[in-house]
C-alpha cells in the first residue's frame, strides 16, 4: 500500500499556480479503484485522505514507512463514510456493517482495520479521513438519522442545503477530526457562499452524486485572489486554512467535508463579505 505525500503551500506562491499545478497539488482523483487502497498524506495538519474499494478482496490499512509506527491507528483516529454498495469495516475482529451514507468513527489504538464488500458487482466505496490523535475515544457507527442536522441557505440564494454532522461533538467524541456530509436540494447549486476561511482548521471536500457530464466549479484561494478547480464525481480537494472553499455545480450534489486543526467549533470561521471577494 503506497501513500502519496502532498507538501503544504504558501498563499503567496499559490496565487501564481497554473491550472495544472493547482490540480496536481490540491485535487485528489481516482479514489475508488477496485481492490485498491488509495491514500494521500497532506502535511497540512497531517490529514490522510483515502478511498478503499474492496471487490474480490478484503483490504487492510497498513502503517507504511510514511507514518513511522507499527500500525495505522497507533497514533491516529479515523473517520469512514461509505458512498457505495453495502460493506463491512472490521476493527480488531469486530465487524461494522455500513450501508450507503453510513459513517464510522474509529479511535486511536485499534491495531487491525480491514474492509470488505457484500457484493463484488456492487462494491462498497469507503471514503476515509484520518488525523493524529492524543486520546482514545470509543468506536461509533453513525447513520444519517443519527447525524446532527443544520439546515442552511434558501431557494432564492440557490443554496438550500442540510449539513449533516457525523463526527462532531454533538454526536461523537474525537480528538480533532470533524467530519460530515452536506446535501443540496434540487434547484440549489451553491455551497458555502457567502464564503469564509477558518485559520484554525484545514478542510477537505469530496464531491459525489454527480452525473457523468456534471461538474462542480470549486472556488479556492485567498478571498482577494480566488482560483477554481473543475471537479467531477467522487473527486476530493484539499483546502488550506487560508483558502475559501465554495462550489457551484451544474446540478445539485452532495459533498463530504472533513476538518482537522485547533478546535471543533462549527461556527469558528472568518466570514468574507461579498463585496471583498474577487
C-alpha positions as CSV (number, residue, x, y, z in Angstrom):
1,X,0.0,0.0,0.0
2,X,1.5,3.3,-1.1
3,X,0.8,6.7,0.5
4,X,1.2,9.8,-1.7
5,X,2.8,12.7,0.0
6,X,1.5,16.3,-0.6
7,X,3.5,19.2,0.8
8,X,1.9,22.4,2.1
9,X,1.5,25.7,0.1
10,X,2.2,29.3,0.9
11,X,-0.6,31.6,-0.4
12,X,1.9,34.0,-2.0
13,X,3.1,31.1,-4.1
14,X,-0.3,29.5,-4.8
15,X,-1.6,32.7,-6.5
16,X,0.9,32.1,-9.3
17,X,0.0,28.4,-9.9
18,X,-1.2,27.3,-13.3
19,X,-4.3,25.1,-13.7
20,X,-2.1,22.0,-14.0
21,X,-0.2,22.9,-10.8
22,X,-3.4,23.6,-8.9
23,X,-4.9,20.3,-10.0
24,X,-1.7,18.4,-9.2
25,X,-1.3,19.8,-5.7
26,X,-4.9,20.2,-4.4
27,X,-7.1,17.7,-6.4
28,X,-7.3,14.1,-5.5
29,X,-8.6,11.8,-8.2
30,X,-9.2,8.0,-8.7
31,X,-10.0,7.4,-5.1
32,X,-12.1,4.3,-5.6
33,X,-10.1,1.8,-7.7
34,X,-11.5,-1.8,-7.3
35,X,-9.4,-3.9,-4.8
36,X,-7.1,-0.9,-4.1
37,X,-6.3,1.3,-1.1
38,X,-5.6,4.9,-2.2
39,X,-4.2,7.2,0.4
40,X,-2.9,10.8,0.2
41,X,-0.9,12.2,3.2
42,X,-1.1,16.0,3.4
43,X,1.4,17.9,5.5
44,X,-1.4,20.5,6.1
45,X,-2.3,19.3,9.7
46,X,-1.1,15.8,8.7
47,X,-4.5,14.7,7.5
48,X,-4.7,11.5,5.5
49,X,-7.4,11.3,2.8
50,X,-8.2,8.0,1.2
51,X,-10.5,5.7,-0.7
52,X,-10.9,1.9,-0.2
53,X,-12.9,-0.1,-2.7
54,X,-12.9,-3.8,-1.9
55,X,-14.4,-6.0,-4.6
56,X,-13.0,-9.6,-4.7
57,X,-10.5,-8.9,-1.8
58,X,-10.5,-7.9,1.8
59,X,-8.4,-4.8,2.0
60,X,-6.4,-3.7,5.1
61,X,-4.9,-0.4,6.2
62,X,-1.2,-0.6,6.8
63,X,1.1,1.9,8.5
64,X,3.9,2.1,6.0
65,X,7.2,3.9,6.3
66,X,5.5,7.3,5.9
67,X,3.8,7.1,9.4
68,X,6.8,5.6,11.3
69,X,4.6,3.4,13.5
70,X,3.8,-0.3,13.8
71,X,0.1,0.0,12.8
72,X,-2.1,2.7,11.1
73,X,-4.1,3.8,14.2
74,X,-1.3,3.6,16.7
75,X,-1.3,7.4,17.0
76,X,-4.2,8.3,14.8
77,X,-8.0,8.4,14.7
78,X,-10.2,7.5,11.6
79,X,-13.5,8.6,10.0
80,X,-15.2,6.4,7.4
81,X,-18.2,7.1,5.2
82,X,-19.5,4.6,2.7
83,X,-20.7,6.1,-0.6
84,X,-21.0,2.7,-2.5
85,X,-22.7,-0.6,-2.1
86,X,-23.1,-2.4,1.3
87,X,-19.9,-3.3,3.0
88,X,-18.2,-4.0,6.3
89,X,-15.4,-2.4,8.3
90,X,-13.5,-4.8,10.6
91,X,-11.8,-3.3,13.6
92,X,-9.7,-5.8,15.6
93,X,-12.1,-8.6,14.5
94,X,-15.3,-6.7,15.3
95,X,-17.5,-6.1,12.2
96,X,-19.5,-2.9,11.5
97,X,-21.9,-3.1,8.5
98,X,-22.0,0.2,6.6
99,X,-24.7,0.9,4.0
100,X,-24.9,3.9,1.7
101,X,-24.0,7.1,3.6
102,X,-23.4,5.3,6.9
103,X,-20.4,6.5,8.8
104,X,-17.9,5.2,11.4
105,X,-15.5,6.7,13.9
106,X,-12.6,4.5,15.0
107,X,-10.3,5.7,17.8
108,X,-6.6,5.5,18.4
109,X,-5.1,2.2,19.3
110,X,-7.1,-0.2,17.0
111,X,-4.5,-2.5,15.5
112,X,-6.3,-4.1,12.5
113,X,-8.5,-2.1,10.1
114,X,-10.0,-4.1,7.2
115,X,-12.7,-3.5,4.6
116,X,-14.9,-5.9,2.6
117,X,-17.9,-5.6,0.3
118,X,-21.1,-7.7,0.4
119,X,-21.3,-7.9,-3.4
120,X,-18.3,-7.7,-5.7
121,X,-20.6,-6.4,-8.5
122,X,-21.7,-3.5,-6.3
123,X,-18.6,-2.8,-4.2
124,X,-18.5,-0.5,-1.2
125,X,-16.7,2.8,-1.5
126,X,-15.2,3.7,1.8
127,X,-14.1,7.3,2.0
128,X,-11.5,7.9,4.7
129,X,-10.2,10.9,6.7
130,X,-7.6,10.3,9.4
131,X,-5.9,12.7,11.8
132,X,-3.2,12.5,14.5
133,X,-4.7,11.7,17.9
134,X,-3.7,12.1,21.6
135,X,-6.5,10.1,23.3
136,X,-8.6,7.0,22.6
137,X,-12.4,7.6,22.1
138,X,-15.0,4.8,21.6
139,X,-15.7,3.4,18.2
140,X,-19.2,4.5,16.9
141,X,-21.2,3.7,13.9
142,X,-23.1,6.8,12.7
143,X,-26.1,6.6,10.4
144,X,-27.7,9.6,8.6
145,X,-30.5,9.5,11.1
146,X,-28.0,10.0,14.0
147,X,-26.3,12.9,12.4
148,X,-26.8,16.4,13.8
149,X,-28.6,18.4,11.2
150,X,-28.1,22.1,10.4
151,X,-30.4,23.4,7.6
152,X,-28.9,26.4,5.8
153,X,-29.5,28.6,2.7
154,X,-32.5,29.4,0.7
155,X,-34.2,28.7,-2.6
156,X,-33.7,32.4,-3.6
157,X,-29.9,32.0,-3.0
158,X,-29.7,28.7,-4.9
159,X,-28.0,27.2,-1.8
160,X,-30.7,25.5,0.2
161,X,-28.9,22.6,1.9
162,X,-28.6,20.5,5.0
163,X,-25.4,20.0,6.9
164,X,-25.3,16.5,8.5
165,X,-22.7,16.5,11.2
166,X,-21.4,12.9,11.8
167,X,-18.1,13.1,13.7
168,X,-18.9,16.2,15.7
169,X,-19.1,17.0,19.5
170,X,-23.0,16.8,19.2
171,X,-22.8,13.2,18.0
172,X,-19.4,11.6,18.6
173,X,-16.3,12.3,20.6
174,X,-13.0,12.7,18.7
175,X,-9.6,14.3,19.3
176,X,-9.5,16.7,16.4
177,X,-11.2,15.1,13.4
178,X,-14.6,16.6,12.4
179,X,-16.5,15.0,9.5
180,X,-19.9,15.2,7.9
181,X,-22.0,15.4,4.8
182,X,-23.8,18.3,3.1
183,X,-26.7,17.7,0.8
184,X,-28.1,20.3,-1.6
185,X,-31.7,20.3,-2.6
186,X,-32.9,20.1,-6.2
187,X,-32.5,23.5,-7.8
188,X,-29.7,24.6,-5.5
189,X,-26.2,24.7,-6.9
190,X,-24.0,26.7,-4.4
191,X,-22.3,25.6,-1.2
192,X,-20.5,27.8,1.3
193,X,-21.3,31.1,-0.4
194,X,-21.1,33.7,1.1
195,X,-17.7,32.1,1.8
196,X,-15.4,32.0,4.7
197,X,-12.0,30.8,5.8
198,X,-11.0,29.3,9.2
199,X,-7.4,30.0,10.2
200,X,-7.6,27.3,12.9
201,X,-8.7,24.4,10.7
202,X,-8.0,23.0,7.3
203,X,-10.7,21.2,5.3
204,X,-11.1,18.5,2.6
205,X,-14.2,18.1,0.4
206,X,-15.3,15.0,-1.5
207,X,-18.0,15.8,-4.2
208,X,-20.3,13.0,-5.2
209,X,-23.8,12.2,-6.6
210,X,-22.9,14.0,-9.8
211,X,-23.7,12.6,-13.3
212,X,-21.1,11.7,-15.8
213,X,-21.4,15.1,-17.6
214,X,-21.8,17.2,-14.4
215,X,-19.1,19.2,-12.8
216,X,-18.6,21.4,-9.8
217,X,-16.5,24.6,-10.0
218,X,-14.7,24.5,-6.7
219,X,-13.6,28.0,-5.6
220,X,-10.4,28.3,-3.6
221,X,-7.6,30.7,-2.8
222,X,-7.3,33.8,-0.7
223,X,-10.6,35.9,-0.7
224,X,-8.9,38.5,-2.9
225,X,-7.0,36.0,-5.1
226,X,-9.6,33.4,-5.9
227,X,-9.0,30.5,-8.3
228,X,-11.1,27.5,-9.3
229,X,-10.8,23.8,-9.9
230,X,-13.2,21.9,-12.2
231,X,-14.2,18.8,-10.3
232,X,-16.1,15.7,-11.2
233,X,-17.9,12.9,-9.4
234,X,-16.1,11.3,-6.4
235,X,-13.1,13.7,-6.5
236,X,-11.7,15.4,-3.4
237,X,-9.9,18.7,-2.9
238,X,-7.6,19.8,-0.1
239,X,-8.3,23.3,1.3
240,X,-5.6,25.0,3.4
241,X,-6.8,27.2,6.3
242,X,-6.1,30.4,4.3
243,X,-8.3,29.4,1.4
244,X,-12.0,29.8,0.8
245,X,-13.9,26.6,-0.1
246,X,-17.0,27.2,-2.1
247,X,-18.5,25.4,-5.0
248,X,-21.2,25.8,-7.7
249,X,-22.4,22.8,-9.8
250,X,-24.2,22.1,-13.0
251,X,-26.8,20.4,-10.8
252,X,-27.3,19.8,-7.1
253,X,-24.9,17.4,-5.5
254,X,-23.6,16.1,-2.1
255,X,-20.2,16.5,-0.5
256,X,-18.4,15.1,2.5
257,X,-16.3,17.5,4.5
258,X,-13.6,16.7,6.9
259,X,-11.7,19.2,9.1
260,X,-8.5,18.9,11.2
261,X,-7.0,21.6,13.4
262,X,-7.1,23.5,16.6
263,X,-10.8,23.1,17.6
264,X,-14.1,21.5,16.7
265,X,-16.4,24.6,16.9
266,X,-18.6,24.7,13.9
267,X,-19.1,28.5,14.0
268,X,-15.4,29.3,14.3
269,X,-15.0,30.8,10.9
270,X,-13.8,34.1,9.4
271,X,-16.6,35.3,7.2
272,X,-15.8,37.1,3.9
273,X,-18.0,40.0,2.9
274,X,-19.3,39.5,-0.7
275,X,-18.0,43.0,-1.6
276,X,-14.5,41.9,-0.7
277,X,-14.2,38.7,-2.7
278,X,-12.6,38.9,-6.1
